[in-house]
């Protein structure tokens, strides 16, 4: 009965649009997008067998297991699915990877199960109330979404048995074995990420910040460099011991009183960690492929080898591909897209 009503509504809507003569394109999207099922990815013979210590494989440390954390929401879900597929496809030991998804709704669990039936994963509810009162507006609305701040709470949300995690954004693909990133030596550092010391670091904070003699001392004794928080290796034990979530929240509270930056969740990470990051090869975050945060113009790759392509910035490859106006590098993302373009959950029609 519901499907009949839906068809009637669509036909009725088409008639109304046609009768008005309005030259517009319309789209009706029903809830969560649908995806094709990914193939099963199995371990190579060199991987050995992981003997899980209990039924709950997500909550325990194991030397052969790689833990990856990502956020899930409906708008970026297509990118998240592509990212997961890319990780599995290029991993030598894909069955040894456990994904930890942070989501505001448990409804997305069904999508993960149907798309990746063999995936080792756990889904955690992220309560937006953790950050709703702490977020300040930024230069792009997408940066203000509560889930964009979920990476700050990994140490609290993930089980204590997870001692280390790779955090990945939802607008990237991995084109190398993620075990190479996992195995980096953090030394005494809490966090590892590719650093970009040639970037003008002062641009990430306002004049009010640099003019304040107390605030500007935050980097005293450090040589801060920009790093992108979309790809990070985090020692969760050190994070918990150093109460780093509280330190990040502290800067967010200052931002509410005195506007000291413009870019969402990135500046608090820079304030807490810049100058004390374990540098990782730039191949692990070829970022900025989405263009700048205002125009989203096409960009080229940075010089050097590539292990991870990251469409940070305004432009997302799936949106540009669908609009038939892709950037050249968007074709490198397309092979990982499992979205069902002709599925029954999306209807589009236009009056031409």
SULRAFEN-V724291 format. One record per pair of residues at least 24 apart in sequence whose C-alpha atoms are under 6 Angstrom apart, sorted by the first residue. I is the first residue (numbers start at 1). J is the second residue. D is the distance in Angstrom with one decimal. If there is no record, write none. Layout:
((I & J & D) (I & J & D))
This chain:
((23 & 351 & 5.7) (25 & 350 & 4.4) (26 & 349 & 5.8) (26 & 350 & 5.9) (27 & 348 & 4.5) (28 & 347 & 5.4) (29 & 346 & 4.8) (30 & 345 & 5.4) (34 & 340 & 5.7) (35 & 338 & 5.3) (35 & 339 & 4.4) (35 & 340 & 5.1) (36 & 338 & 5.3) (37 & 115 & 4.3) (38 & 115 & 5.7) (38 & 116 & 5.7) (42 & 95 & 6.0) (43 & 93 & 4.4) (43 & 94 & 5.7) (43 & 95 & 5.7) (44 & 92 & 5.9) (47 & 93 & 5.8) (59 & 159 & 5.3) (59 & 161 & 5.4) (60 & 161 & 4.6) (61 & 161 & 5.2) (61 & 162 & 5.6) (65 & 96 & 4.9) (65 & 97 & 5.8) (66 & 97 & 4.7) (67 & 97 & 6.0) (67 & 98 & 5.0) (67 & 99 & 6.0) (67 & 165 & 5.0) (68 & 99 & 4.9) (68 & 100 & 6.0) (68 & 165 & 5.5) (68 & 166 & 4.7) (68 & 167 & 5.9) (69 & 99 & 5.8) (69 & 100 & 4.5) (69 & 101 & 5.8) (69 & 167 & 4.8) (70 & 101 & 5.0) (70 & 168 & 5.5) (71 & 101 & 5.4) (71 & 102 & 4.5) (71 & 103 & 5.8) (72 & 102 & 6.0) (72 & 103 & 4.9) (79 & 170 & 5.2) (79 & 171 & 5.2) (80 & 170 & 4.5) (82 & 336 & 4.8) (82 & 337 & 5.2) (83 & 172 & 5.8) (83 & 173 & 4.7) (86 & 173 & 5.5) (86 & 174 & 5.3) (87 & 174 & 5.5) (90 & 176 & 5.5) (90 & 177 & 5.2) (91 & 177 & 4.5) (102 & 126 & 5.8) (134 & 252 & 5.9) (138 & 262 & 4.9) (138 & 263 & 5.3) (138 & 264 & 5.5) (139 & 262 & 6.0) (143 & 264 & 5.2) (144 & 264 & 5.9) (149 & 265 & 5.9) (152 & 245 & 5.9) (155 & 236 & 5.5) (163 & 236 & 5.1) (163 & 237 & 5.5) (164 & 234 & 5.7) (164 & 235 & 4.6) (164 & 236 & 5.3) (165 & 233 & 5.9) (165 & 234 & 5.4) (166 & 232 & 5.7) (166 & 233 & 4.5) (167 & 231 & 5.7) (167 & 232 & 5.2) (168 & 230 & 5.4) (168 & 231 & 5.0) (169 & 230 & 4.7) (171 & 311 & 5.4) (172 & 309 & 5.5) (172 & 310 & 4.2) (172 & 311 & 5.8) (173 & 308 & 5.8) (173 & 309 & 5.4) (174 & 308 & 4.4) (175 & 307 & 5.0) (175 & 308 & 5.7) (176 & 307 & 5.0) (186 & 278 & 5.8) (190 & 234 & 5.9) (190 & 235 & 5.1) (190 & 238 & 5.8) (191 & 233 & 5.7) (191 & 234 & 4.6) (191 & 277 & 5.6) (192 & 232 & 5.7) (192 & 233 & 5.0) (192 & 277 & 5.4) (192 & 278 & 4.3) (192 & 279 & 5.9) (193 & 232 & 5.0) (193 & 279 & 5.5) (193 & 280 & 5.1) (194 & 279 & 5.3) (194 & 280 & 4.4) (194 & 281 & 5.6) (194 & 282 & 5.3) (195 & 226 & 5.9) (195 & 227 & 4.7) (195 & 279 & 5.8) (196 & 225 & 6.0) (196 & 226 & 5.3) (196 & 227 & 6.0) (197 & 225 & 4.6) (205 & 260 & 5.6) (205 & 261 & 4.4) (206 & 260 & 5.0) (206 & 261 & 5.3) (208 & 260 & 6.0) (209 & 260 & 4.9) (222 & 275 & 5.0) (223 & 275 & 4.7) (224 & 274 & 4.6) (224 & 275 & 3.9) (225 & 274 & 5.6) (225 & 275 & 6.0) (283 & 307 & 5.1) (284 & 308 & 4.9) (286 & 310 & 5.6) (287 & 312 & 5.8) (288 & 312 & 4.8) (288 & 313 & 5.8) (290 & 314 & 5.5) (290 & 315 & 4.1) (290 & 316 & 5.6) (298 & 327 & 5.5))
